[in-house]
Amino acid sequence: MSMQAAFMHGARDMRVERTGIPYAAETTAVIRVMSSGVCGSDLHWYAVRPYLEPTVLGHEVSGEVVEVGPGLEGFREGDRVCVDLTRHYACGSCSSCSSGAYFHCPNKARVPWGGGFAEYMAVKGLGIHPLPELLTHDQGAMVEPVAVGVHACRYGDIKPGDVVLVLGGGTIGLLSLAVAKVFGAKRAYIVAKYDVQVEMAQAMGADGVIRLGSGDLAQQVGDISGGEPIDTVIETVGGAAPTIDQAVSVVKPEGTVVVTGVFPNPVPINLEGALEKEARIIFSVCYSAENGKHDYEVACDLIASGRVNPTQLITHRFPLTQTPQAFETALDKTTGSVKAMINVAAP
């Protein structure tokens, strides 16, 4: 038997092809993929950093268990689930895994992580999360990016009464803003580039939006906040942008800068300015378990309770056969794209 999957063969070279259906090995399950979101990191690999062999991307995944392998307990056929590939690729037994920091497992498998742009995928039981009945499969696929925002806010110690500024109006920036509000931020502002991001930010509860490039950022932040100090800045842009320096320039003395953006190449940072402010610069990647609760669990709770509504960020939907078009649409921000969702099977 075979299935369809979208293979990345090179930079901006993705092809939907037929391949074998995976099987459920020991302690794994085969999941029929229902929804799989296109992440900014997927776009990065697709556009500029292709893997060395044909690869199926996709890590924002929701689906149904169709086969349970020997030795896997706690799941059965028909279970609705979402997928955490950091745990799937981790060993599950080292000190990092034992502490909940699965991303830092020294034995983890290769990157880029993926497999969700296919009709079926095999996942270790460690990487499978039950999907609450209240959640649709599109919401289930959005658990992953919400968990990234949860991790950034937990790691950055966002607490009631804080004033937060988010740099970047993409999916992670918008969801970090929403999570910060839920965590009790007194005010949360965002810097966005495109019209659709401004509209989305307002829908997500932003207390103010600054248009990127419309003036001096520090002055604009001061104006929009009424001079109130910014406790925490969450950077979500990455690339070659000077956003770490910008974050340091606007955060209060002894404030916190949480960096979630991916910087594939070195960027200059004004360390003297950070030193003089005694700014706390930390880096937040993916998700983990903290105090016995995984960021995915927190994300599921926030979505199921209606406190975070990530599906309003979905601007485009495509069938699996149109995955290459989905990637091109997501790359071209003039399309109004924020989140492109591949609906692999009927929701």
C-alpha positions as CSV (number, residue, x, y, z in Angstrom):
1,M,0.0,0.0,0.0
2,S,1.1,3.6,-0.6
3,M,0.3,7.1,0.4
4,Q,0.8,10.6,-0.8
5,A,3.4,12.8,0.8
6,A,5.0,16.2,-0.1
7,F,8.8,15.7,-0.5
8,M,11.2,18.7,-0.4
9,H,13.9,17.9,-3.0
10,G,15.7,21.2,-2.8
11,A,15.3,24.9,-2.4
12,R,11.7,25.7,-3.5
13,D,11.4,22.3,-5.0
14,M,8.6,20.4,-3.4
15,R,6.8,17.5,-5.0
16,V,3.8,15.5,-4.0
17,E,4.7,11.9,-4.6
18,R,3.6,8.4,-3.6
19,T,5.6,6.5,-1.0
20,G,5.1,3.6,1.4
21,I,2.8,3.9,4.4
22,P,4.8,3.7,7.7
23,Y,4.2,0.8,10.1
24,A,3.8,0.8,13.9
25,A,7.1,-0.4,15.3
26,E,7.6,-1.0,19.0
27,T,6.2,1.7,21.2
28,T,5.1,3.8,18.2
29,A,1.7,4.5,16.6
30,V,0.7,5.3,13.0
31,I,-1.3,8.5,12.8
32,R,-3.6,9.4,10.0
33,V,-2.8,13.1,9.5
34,M,-5.8,15.4,9.4
35,S,-4.3,18.9,9.6
36,S,-0.8,20.1,9.3
37,G,0.3,23.7,9.6
38,V,3.0,25.4,7.6
39,C,5.5,26.8,10.1
40,G,8.0,29.6,9.5
41,S,10.8,27.1,10.1
42,D,9.4,24.9,7.4
43,L,9.5,27.9,5.1
44,H,13.1,28.6,6.1
45,W,14.2,25.0,5.2
46,Y,12.1,25.2,2.0
47,A,13.5,28.5,0.8
48,V,17.1,28.6,1.8
49,R,18.3,25.5,3.7
50,P,17.1,22.4,2.0
51,Y,18.1,19.1,3.6
52,L,20.5,16.8,1.8
53,E,17.9,14.2,0.8
54,P,14.2,14.3,-0.1
55,T,12.4,15.2,3.1
56,V,8.8,15.4,4.3
57,L,8.4,18.5,6.5
58,G,5.5,19.3,8.8
59,H,5.5,19.4,12.6
60,E,2.3,21.2,13.5
61,V,0.2,18.0,13.3
62,S,-3.2,16.7,14.4
63,G,-4.7,13.4,13.4
64,E,-6.1,10.0,14.5
65,V,-4.3,6.9,15.6
66,V,-4.9,4.1,13.1
67,E,-2.4,1.5,14.3
68,V,-0.8,0.9,17.7
69,G,2.6,-0.9,17.9
70,P,3.6,-3.5,20.4
71,G,4.6,-2.1,23.8
72,L,2.8,1.2,23.4
73,E,0.2,1.7,26.1
74,G,-2.3,4.4,26.7
75,F,-3.4,4.8,23.1
76,R,-5.8,2.9,20.9
77,E,-7.1,3.1,17.3
78,G,-9.4,6.1,16.8
79,D,-7.8,8.3,19.4
80,R,-7.6,11.9,18.4
81,V,-4.1,13.3,19.0
82,C,-1.6,16.0,18.3
83,V,2.1,15.5,17.9
84,D,5.2,16.8,19.6
85,L,8.2,15.8,17.4
86,T,10.8,17.1,19.9
87,R,9.7,14.2,22.2
88,H,9.3,11.8,19.2
89,Y,13.0,12.3,18.2
90,A,14.3,12.4,21.8
91,C,15.6,9.3,23.6
92,G,13.3,9.7,26.6
93,S,15.8,8.5,29.2
94,C,18.7,11.0,29.4
95,S,19.0,13.8,32.0
96,S,17.5,16.4,29.6
97,C,14.5,14.2,28.8
98,S,14.0,13.3,32.5
99,S,13.9,17.1,33.3
100,G,11.4,17.7,30.6
101,A,13.9,19.5,28.2
102,Y,13.4,17.1,25.4
103,F,14.7,19.5,22.8
104,H,18.1,19.3,24.4
105,C,18.3,15.5,24.3
106,P,21.9,14.7,23.2
107,N,20.7,11.6,21.5
108,K,17.9,13.3,19.4
109,A,17.6,12.4,15.8
110,R,18.3,14.6,12.8
111,V,16.6,17.8,11.8
112,P,14.6,19.1,10.1
113,W,11.8,17.5,12.1
114,G,8.7,16.7,10.2
115,G,6.5,14.1,8.5
116,G,3.2,15.9,8.8
117,F,2.8,16.8,5.1
118,A,1.8,13.2,4.4
119,E,-1.3,11.1,4.7
120,Y,0.2,9.0,7.5
121,M,3.1,9.3,9.9
122,A,4.6,7.1,12.6
123,V,5.3,8.7,16.0
124,K,6.8,7.3,19.2
125,G,4.3,7.2,22.0
126,L,6.4,9.8,23.9
127,G,5.6,12.4,21.2
128,I,1.8,11.8,21.1
129,H,-0.6,14.1,23.1
130,P,-4.3,13.3,23.5
131,L,-6.4,15.9,21.8
132,P,-9.3,17.2,23.9
133,E,-12.7,16.4,22.4
134,L,-13.6,20.1,22.3
135,L,-10.7,20.8,19.8
136,T,-11.0,20.5,16.0
137,H,-8.2,19.1,14.1
138,D,-7.2,22.6,12.8
139,Q,-7.0,23.6,16.5
140,G,-5.0,20.5,17.2
141,A,-2.5,21.4,14.6
142,M,-2.2,24.9,16.2
143,V,-1.4,23.4,19.6
144,E,2.3,23.4,18.5
145,P,2.7,27.1,17.8
146,V,0.6,28.0,20.8
147,A,3.0,25.8,22.9
148,V,5.9,27.9,21.5
149,G,4.2,31.0,22.8
150,V,3.5,29.3,26.1
151,H,7.1,28.3,26.5
152,A,8.4,31.8,25.7
153,C,6.0,33.3,28.3
154,R,6.8,30.7,30.9
155,Y,10.5,30.9,30.3
156,G,10.4,34.6,30.4
157,D,8.3,34.6,33.6
158,I,5.5,36.7,32.3
159,K,3.3,37.5,35.3
160,P,0.3,39.6,36.2
161,G,0.8,43.3,35.9
162,D,3.7,43.1,33.4
163,V,4.0,45.3,30.4
164,V,5.0,43.2,27.3
165,L,6.2,44.2,23.8
166,V,6.3,41.6,21.0
167,L,8.6,42.1,18.0
168,G,7.1,40.5,15.0
169,G,3.5,39.9,13.8
170,G,3.8,36.4,12.5
171,T,2.1,33.4,14.0
172,I,4.5,33.0,16.9
173,G,4.5,36.7,17.7
174,L,0.7,36.9,17.6
175,L,0.3,33.8,19.7
176,S,2.9,35.0,22.2
177,L,0.9,38.2,22.5
178,A,-2.3,36.2,23.2
179,V,-0.6,34.0,25.8
180,A,1.0,36.9,27.5
181,K,-2.4,38.5,27.9
182,V,-3.7,35.2,29.4
183,F,-0.8,35.1,31.8
184,G,-1.9,38.4,33.2
185,A,0.1,41.0,31.3
186,K,-1.4,44.4,32.1
187,R,-0.7,45.6,28.6
188,A,0.8,43.9,25.6
189,Y,1.9,45.7,22.5
190,I,3.2,44.4,19.2
191,V,5.4,45.6,16.3
192,A,3.9,44.3,13.0
193,K,4.9,44.8,9.3
194,Y,1.8,43.9,7.2
195,D,-1.8,45.0,7.2
196,V,-3.1,41.5,7.9
197,Q,-0.8,41.2,10.9
198,V,-2.1,44.5,12.3
199,E,-5.6,43.3,11.9
200,M,-4.8,39.9,13.5
201,A,-3.0,41.6,16.4
202,Q,-6.0,43.7,17.2
203,A,-8.2,40.5,17.1
204,M,-5.8,38.8,19.5
205,G,-6.2,41.5,22.1
206,A,-3.2,43.8,21.5
207,D,-3.3,47.0,23.5
208,G,-1.5,48.8,20.8
209,V,0.2,48.1,17.4
210,I,3.3,49.7,16.0
211,R,3.9,49.5,12.2
212,L,7.4,48.4,11.5
213,G,9.4,51.1,9.7
214,S,7.0,53.9,10.5
215,G,9.4,55.8,12.7
216,D,11.9,55.6,15.6
217,L,10.9,52.4,17.5
218,A,12.0,53.6,20.9
219,Q,10.0,56.8,20.5
220,Q,7.0,54.9,19.3
221,V,7.1,52.5,22.1
222,G,7.3,55.4,24.6
223,D,4.4,57.0,22.9
224,I,2.2,54.0,22.8
225,S,3.0,53.0,26.4
226,G,2.6,56.5,27.7
227,G,6.2,56.2,29.0
228,E,5.4,53.1,31.1
229,P,8.5,50.8,31.3
230,I,8.5,47.6,29.2
231,D,9.1,44.7,31.5
232,T,9.6,42.0,28.8
233,V,10.2,42.0,25.1
234,I,9.6,38.9,23.1
235,E,11.6,38.8,19.9
236,T,10.0,36.5,17.2
237,V,11.6,37.8,13.9
238,G,15.0,36.3,13.6
239,G,16.7,36.2,10.2
240,A,19.1,39.1,9.7
241,A,16.9,41.6,11.5
242,P,18.4,43.9,14.2
243,T,15.7,42.9,16.6
244,I,17.8,41.8,19.6
245,D,19.3,45.3,19.7
246,Q,15.9,46.8,19.3
247,A,14.6,44.7,22.1
248,V,17.4,45.8,24.4
249,S,16.8,49.5,23.4
250,V,13.2,49.5,24.6
251,V,13.2,47.1,27.5
252,K,13.5,48.6,31.0
253,P,16.7,48.4,33.0
254,E,16.9,44.9,34.5
255,G,14.1,43.9,32.1
256,T,13.9,40.6,30.1
257,V,14.4,40.0,26.4
258,V,13.1,36.6,25.3
259,V,14.5,35.6,21.9
260,T,12.5,33.0,19.9
261,G,13.4,34.1,16.4
262,V,15.8,31.9,14.4
263,F,19.1,33.6,13.4
264,P,20.9,31.2,10.9
265,N,23.9,33.6,10.6
266,P,25.7,35.8,13.1
267,V,24.2,39.2,13.8
268,P,25.8,42.1,15.6
269,I,24.6,42.9,19.1
270,N,25.3,46.0,21.1
271,L,26.5,44.3,24.3
272,E,27.4,47.6,26.0
273,G,23.8,48.7,25.8
274,A,22.7,45.4,27.3
275,L,25.3,45.6,30.0
276,E,24.4,49.1,31.0
277,K,20.8,48.1,31.4
278,E,21.7,44.8,33.0
279,A,19.2,43.3,30.6
280,R,18.4,39.7,31.0
281,I,18.6,38.1,27.5
282,I,17.3,34.6,27.3
283,F,16.6,32.3,24.4
284,S,13.5,30.2,24.1
285,V,13.1,27.3,21.6
286,C,10.2,25.0,21.1
287,Y,8.7,23.7,24.3
288,S,9.3,21.6,27.4
289,A,7.7,20.4,30.6
290,E,7.9,22.7,33.6
291,N,6.7,21.9,37.1
292,G,5.3,18.6,35.8
293,K,3.2,20.1,33.1
294,H,4.1,20.2,29.4
295,D,3.7,23.3,27.4
296,Y,1.4,21.3,25.1
297,E,-0.9,20.6,28.0
298,V,-1.1,24.3,28.8
299,A,-1.7,25.1,25.1
300,C,-4.5,22.6,24.9
301,D,-6.1,24.0,28.0
302,L,-5.9,27.6,26.7
303,I,-7.4,26.6,23.3
304,A,-10.2,24.4,24.8
305,S,-11.2,27.1,27.3
306,G,-11.4,29.7,24.5
307,R,-8.8,32.0,26.1
308,V,-6.6,31.6,23.1
309,N,-8.2,31.3,19.6
310,P,-5.4,30.3,17.2
311,T,-7.5,29.3,14.3
312,Q,-8.4,32.9,13.5
313,L,-4.8,33.1,12.3
314,I,-5.5,30.6,9.5
315,T,-5.7,32.7,6.4
316,H,-5.3,29.9,3.8
317,R,-6.2,26.2,3.5
318,F,-4.9,23.7,1.0
319,P,-5.3,20.0,0.3
320,L,-2.2,17.9,0.5
321,T,-1.9,17.8,-3.3
322,Q,-1.4,21.6,-3.2
323,T,1.3,21.7,-0.6
324,P,3.8,23.3,-3.0
325,Q,1.3,26.1,-3.6
326,A,0.7,26.5,0.1
327,F,4.4,27.0,0.7
328,E,4.7,29.6,-2.1
329,T,1.6,31.4,-0.7
330,A,3.0,31.4,2.8
331,L,6.3,32.8,1.5
332,D,4.7,35.7,-0.3
333,K,3.3,38.0,2.4
334,T,1.5,40.1,-0.2
335,T,-1.0,37.2,-0.3
336,G,-2.2,38.2,3.2
337,S,-0.9,34.9,4.6
338,V,-0.4,34.5,8.3
339,K,-0.9,30.7,8.7
340,A,-1.4,28.3,5.8
341,M,-3.0,25.0,6.9
342,I,-2.8,21.7,4.9
343,N,-6.0,19.9,5.5
344,V,-4.7,16.4,4.7
345,A,-8.0,14.7,5.4
346,A,-11.5,16.0,5.9
347,P,-11.7,17.6,9.4
